[in-house]
Amino acid sequence: MKFFDFHHHHPENKFGIYNLKFGESVPNHFFSAGIHPDSISENIEEHFLWLQEISKEKNCVAIGECGLDGIIHVVEKLQESVFERQIEIANEVRKPLIIHCVKRFSQLMHFKKKANVPMIVHGFNKRKTIGDDLLQHDFFLSFGKSVLHNVNLQDFVKDFPLEKIFLETDSADFELRDLYEKVAELKNLDLEEFGLKITKNLRFLNIIAPNEEKLA
């Protein structure tokens, strides 16, 4: 059985969406490409030229991770400008956005209005009120390792709509199967049924698992 890893940093993992770094070779499997807030630097225009070209690749299925970060030392206005330009690229190539957000969730709603494509907040592990607000504004959420041990997050996931869920490892080292099993249990679904739900969500984003395999 295979388990689709919606957002990860493990180049050897070919069943999911690999977060490609600037300058890396284009892989022969799904990847996303973007400019993370902490990658904003003086050569930002070079990064944008790279992103505009690589975003057109067939295996590039999403733009990101990109977004806003309230704890790094990058000017907020500059972060917003870089984020907005990536939203424009996503709109042009008609590919979803994988969002990184730290302590700036209230600002995301403004940028959601500028996007003509789905936006997925990755690695969500915040309180219910933030998650409910994101859902109300039609965001998808991708959950990671925190679900395995955070009881409050488990309660949130239990009631969160299936059609808005993805699962990921991000940069953590653990068995993704454990996460799929935990969420399937929370949803009172068997593993195969839950896998089919994730497949359906991916197809909504125009992301089709290789050979249209079932995910679980």
Sine and cosine of phi, psi and omega as CSV:
sin_phi,cos_phi,sin_psi,cos_psi,sin_omega,cos_omega
0.00,0.00,0.60,-0.80,-0.01,-1.00
-0.91,-0.41,0.52,-0.85,-0.05,-1.00
-0.78,-0.62,0.90,-0.43,-0.10,-0.99
-0.95,0.32,0.81,-0.59,-0.04,-1.00
-0.99,-0.16,0.98,-0.19,-0.20,-0.98
-0.90,0.45,-0.54,0.84,-0.01,-1.00
-0.52,-0.85,0.89,-0.46,-0.03,-1.00
-0.51,-0.86,0.27,-0.96,-0.02,-1.00
-0.87,-0.49,0.49,0.87,-0.05,-1.00
-0.93,-0.37,0.99,-0.13,-0.11,-0.99
-0.86,0.51,-0.39,0.92,0.00,-1.00
-0.98,0.20,-0.23,0.97,-0.01,-1.00
-1.00,0.07,0.92,-0.39,-0.07,-1.00
-0.98,-0.19,0.01,1.00,-0.02,-1.00
-0.91,-0.41,0.98,0.22,-0.05,-1.00
0.27,-0.96,-0.33,-0.94,0.00,-1.00
-0.89,-0.46,0.95,-0.30,-0.02,-1.00
-0.98,0.18,0.71,-0.70,0.03,-1.00
-0.99,0.12,0.99,-0.13,-0.08,-1.00
-0.96,0.29,0.68,-0.73,0.03,-1.00
-1.00,-0.05,0.43,-0.90,0.03,-1.00
-0.82,0.57,0.79,-0.61,0.05,-1.00
1.00,-0.02,-0.20,0.98,0.03,-1.00
-0.95,0.32,0.43,-0.90,0.06,-1.00
-0.94,0.35,0.53,-0.85,0.02,-1.00
-0.94,0.35,0.84,-0.54,0.00,-1.00
-0.98,0.20,0.23,-0.97,0.02,-1.00
-1.00,-0.09,0.37,0.93,0.07,-1.00
-0.68,-0.74,0.05,-1.00,-0.09,-1.00
-0.87,0.50,0.64,-0.77,0.09,-1.00
-0.50,-0.87,0.28,-0.96,0.17,-0.98
-0.89,-0.46,0.39,-0.92,0.02,-1.00
-0.65,-0.76,0.69,-0.73,0.00,-1.00
-0.19,-0.98,-0.05,-1.00,0.02,-1.00
-0.89,-0.45,0.97,-0.25,0.02,-1.00
-0.91,0.41,0.57,-0.82,0.01,-1.00
-0.78,0.62,-0.59,0.81,-0.03,-1.00
-0.99,0.16,0.02,1.00,0.07,-1.00
-0.98,-0.19,0.03,1.00,0.02,-1.00
-0.93,0.36,0.82,-0.57,-0.07,-1.00
-0.53,-0.85,-0.11,-0.99,-0.05,-1.00
-0.91,0.42,-0.43,0.90,-0.01,-1.00
-0.99,-0.11,0.59,0.80,-0.06,-1.00
-0.87,0.49,-0.56,0.83,-0.02,-1.00
-0.92,0.40,-0.56,0.83,0.08,-1.00
-0.90,0.44,-0.64,0.77,0.05,-1.00
-0.90,0.44,-0.64,0.77,0.00,-1.00
-0.93,0.38,-0.62,0.78,0.07,-1.00
-0.87,0.49,-0.69,0.72,0.06,-1.00
-0.87,0.50,-0.73,0.68,-0.06,-1.00
-0.91,0.41,-0.66,0.75,-0.01,-1.00
-0.88,0.47,-0.59,0.81,0.01,-1.00
-0.98,0.22,-0.74,0.67,-0.11,-0.99
-0.95,0.31,-0.40,0.91,0.00,-1.00
-0.91,0.42,-0.31,0.95,0.00,-1.00
-1.00,0.07,-0.15,0.99,0.01,-1.00
-0.90,0.43,0.60,-0.80,-0.03,-1.00
-0.85,0.52,-0.66,0.75,-0.05,-1.00
-0.98,0.18,-0.11,0.99,0.10,-0.99
-0.99,0.14,0.95,-0.30,-0.12,-0.99
-0.97,-0.26,-0.07,1.00,0.00,-1.00
-0.36,-0.93,0.39,-0.92,0.10,-1.00
-0.98,-0.21,0.79,-0.61,-0.01,-1.00
0.65,-0.76,0.05,-1.00,0.17,0.98
-0.99,0.13,0.59,-0.80,-0.01,-1.00
-0.54,-0.84,0.27,-0.96,0.00,-1.00
0.44,-0.90,-0.67,-0.75,-0.13,-0.99
-0.71,-0.70,0.64,-0.77,-0.04,-1.00
-0.67,-0.74,0.88,-0.48,-0.08,-1.00
-1.00,0.05,0.04,1.00,-0.03,-1.00
-0.89,-0.46,-0.03,1.00,0.04,-1.00
-1.00,-0.09,0.29,-0.96,-0.07,-1.00
-1.00,-0.09,0.86,0.50,0.11,-0.99
-0.82,-0.57,0.77,-0.64,-0.07,-1.00
-0.79,0.61,0.73,-0.68,-0.09,-1.00
-0.86,0.52,-0.69,0.72,-0.01,-1.00
-0.88,0.47,-0.59,0.81,0.03,-1.00
-0.93,0.37,-0.68,0.73,0.07,-1.00
-0.84,0.54,-0.70,0.71,-0.02,-1.00
-0.89,0.45,-0.66,0.76,0.00,-1.00
-0.90,0.44,-0.71,0.71,0.00,-1.00
-0.91,0.42,-0.64,0.77,0.03,-1.00
-0.89,0.46,-0.72,0.69,-0.04,-1.00
-0.90,0.45,-0.63,0.78,0.03,-1.00
-0.90,0.43,-0.56,0.83,0.04,-1.00
-0.96,0.30,-0.54,0.84,0.11,-0.99
-0.88,0.47,-0.65,0.76,0.02,-1.00
-0.89,0.46,-0.65,0.76,0.05,-1.00
-0.90,0.43,-0.69,0.72,0.02,-1.00
-0.87,0.50,-0.66,0.75,0.04,-1.00
-0.88,0.47,-0.64,0.77,-0.03,-1.00
-0.91,0.40,-0.70,0.71,-0.06,-1.00
-1.00,-0.02,-0.07,1.00,0.05,-1.00
0.85,0.52,0.78,0.62,0.03,-1.00
-0.79,-0.61,0.57,-0.82,-0.06,-1.00
-0.92,0.40,0.29,-0.96,-0.01,-1.00
-0.94,-0.33,0.77,-0.64,0.12,-0.99
-0.99,-0.13,0.88,-0.47,-0.20,-0.98
-0.98,-0.21,0.75,-0.66,0.19,-0.98
-0.98,-0.19,0.80,-0.60,0.02,-1.00
-0.58,-0.81,0.80,-0.60,0.06,-1.00
-0.76,-0.65,0.90,-0.43,0.07,-1.00
0.83,0.56,0.52,0.85,0.04,-1.00
-0.62,-0.78,0.48,0.88,-0.11,-0.99
-0.90,0.44,-0.60,0.80,-0.02,-1.00
-0.89,0.46,-0.47,0.88,-0.01,-1.00
-0.98,0.21,-0.36,0.93,-0.03,-1.00
-0.87,0.49,-0.56,0.83,-0.08,-1.00
-0.87,0.50,-0.61,0.79,0.04,-1.00
-0.88,0.47,-0.68,0.74,-0.05,-1.00
-0.97,0.24,-0.44,0.90,0.05,-1.00
-0.86,0.51,-0.57,0.82,-0.01,-1.00
-0.91,0.41,-0.38,0.92,-0.03,-1.00
-1.00,0.04,-0.21,0.98,-0.09,-1.00
-1.00,-0.07,0.73,-0.68,0.09,-1.00
-0.98,-0.20,0.19,0.98,-0.01,-1.00
-0.78,-0.63,0.31,-0.95,0.03,-1.00
-0.89,0.45,0.52,-0.85,0.06,-1.00
-0.86,-0.52,0.77,-0.64,-0.04,-1.00
-0.87,-0.48,0.88,-0.48,0.08,-1.00
-0.99,0.13,0.89,-0.46,-0.06,-1.00
-1.00,0.02,0.41,-0.91,0.09,-1.00
0.87,0.50,0.61,0.80,-0.07,-1.00
-0.94,0.34,0.79,-0.61,0.02,-1.00
-0.53,-0.85,0.50,0.87,-0.07,-1.00
-0.99,-0.12,-0.06,-1.00,-0.07,-1.00
-0.96,0.30,0.30,-0.95,-0.09,-1.00
-0.85,0.53,-0.64,0.77,-0.05,-1.00
-0.88,0.48,-0.61,0.79,0.04,-1.00
-0.93,0.37,-0.71,0.71,0.00,-1.00
-0.88,0.48,-0.66,0.75,0.02,-1.00
-0.90,0.44,-0.63,0.78,0.02,-1.00
-0.91,0.42,-0.67,0.74,0.04,-1.00
-0.89,0.45,-0.67,0.74,0.03,-1.00
-0.88,0.47,-0.68,0.73,0.00,-1.00
-0.86,0.51,-0.47,0.88,0.02,-1.00
-0.99,-0.15,0.30,0.95,0.18,-0.98
0.94,0.33,0.47,0.88,0.13,-0.99
-0.99,0.17,0.51,-0.86,0.29,-0.96
-1.00,0.04,0.40,-0.92,0.10,-0.99
-0.80,-0.60,0.68,-0.73,0.11,-0.99
-0.93,-0.36,0.78,-0.63,-0.09,-1.00
-0.95,-0.33,0.50,-0.86,-0.03,-1.00
-0.81,-0.58,-0.52,-0.85,-0.15,-0.99
-0.84,0.55,-0.50,0.86,-0.06,-1.00
-0.83,0.56,-0.50,0.87,-0.02,-1.00
-0.88,0.47,-0.44,0.90,-0.06,-1.00
-0.94,0.33,-0.36,0.93,-0.09,-1.00
-0.71,-0.70,-0.15,0.99,-0.04,-1.00
-0.99,-0.11,0.97,-0.26,-0.09,-1.00
-0.89,0.45,-0.65,0.76,0.02,-1.00
-0.89,0.46,-0.64,0.77,0.04,-1.00
-0.92,0.39,-0.61,0.79,0.06,-1.00
-0.86,0.50,-0.67,0.74,0.03,-1.00
-0.88,0.47,-0.63,0.78,0.02,-1.00
-0.92,0.39,-0.72,0.69,-0.02,-1.00
-0.88,0.47,-0.61,0.79,-0.02,-1.00
-0.82,0.57,-0.62,0.79,-0.05,-1.00
-0.98,-0.18,-0.07,1.00,-0.04,-1.00
-0.97,0.26,0.67,-0.74,-0.08,-1.00
-0.85,0.53,0.74,-0.67,0.00,-1.00
-0.85,0.53,-0.57,0.82,-0.09,-1.00
-0.96,0.27,0.00,1.00,0.01,-1.00
-0.88,-0.48,0.23,0.97,-0.14,-0.99
-0.95,-0.30,0.64,-0.77,0.26,-0.96
-0.69,-0.72,0.31,-0.95,0.01,-1.00
-0.80,-0.60,0.50,-0.86,-0.12,-0.99
-0.47,-0.88,0.31,-0.95,0.14,-0.99
-0.99,-0.17,-0.38,0.92,-0.13,-0.99
0.83,0.55,-0.83,-0.56,0.02,-1.00
-0.97,-0.26,0.10,0.99,-0.04,-1.00
-0.98,0.22,0.44,-0.90,0.00,-1.00
-0.95,-0.32,0.99,-0.14,0.05,-1.00
-0.36,-0.93,0.16,-0.99,-0.02,-1.00
-0.99,0.13,0.89,-0.45,-0.01,-1.00
-0.88,0.47,-0.50,0.86,0.04,-1.00
-0.82,0.57,-0.64,0.77,-0.01,-1.00
-0.87,0.50,-0.63,0.78,0.01,-1.00
-0.93,0.36,-0.69,0.73,0.05,-1.00
-0.87,0.50,-0.68,0.73,-0.01,-1.00
-0.90,0.43,-0.66,0.75,-0.01,-1.00
-0.90,0.43,-0.72,0.70,-0.03,-1.00
-0.94,0.35,-0.62,0.79,0.07,-1.00
-0.87,0.49,-0.66,0.75,0.05,-1.00
-0.89,0.45,-0.70,0.71,0.02,-1.00
-0.88,0.48,-0.55,0.83,-0.02,-1.00
-1.00,0.01,-0.01,1.00,-0.02,-1.00
0.85,0.53,0.70,0.72,0.03,-1.00
-0.84,-0.55,0.47,-0.88,0.15,-0.99
-0.98,0.20,0.28,-0.96,-0.16,-0.99
-0.88,0.47,-0.65,0.76,-0.03,-1.00
-0.92,0.39,-0.68,0.73,0.01,-1.00
-0.88,0.47,-0.66,0.75,0.03,-1.00
-0.91,0.42,-0.66,0.75,0.04,-1.00
-0.86,0.51,-0.61,0.79,0.03,-1.00
-0.91,0.40,-0.57,0.82,0.05,-1.00
-0.90,0.43,-0.67,0.74,0.03,-1.00
-0.91,0.42,-0.65,0.76,0.06,-1.00
-0.84,0.55,-0.71,0.71,0.01,-1.00
-0.88,0.47,-0.65,0.76,0.03,-1.00
-0.90,0.44,-0.65,0.76,0.03,-1.00
-0.90,0.43,-0.65,0.76,0.01,-1.00
-0.90,0.43,-0.53,0.85,0.07,-1.00
-0.87,0.49,-0.54,0.84,0.03,-1.00
-1.00,0.05,0.10,0.99,-0.08,-1.00
0.90,0.43,0.51,0.86,0.08,-1.00
-0.93,-0.37,0.91,-0.42,-0.03,-1.00
-0.94,-0.33,0.83,-0.56,0.02,-1.00
-0.85,0.52,0.57,-0.82,-0.04,-1.00
-0.75,0.66,0.76,-0.65,0.00,-1.00
0.87,0.50,0.31,0.95,-0.01,-1.00
0.80,0.60,0.60,0.80,0.01,-1.00
-0.93,0.36,0.49,-0.87,0.15,-0.99
-0.93,0.35,0.54,-0.84,-0.08,-1.00
-0.99,0.14,-0.33,0.94,0.02,-1.00
-0.52,-0.86,0.00,0.00,0.00,0.00
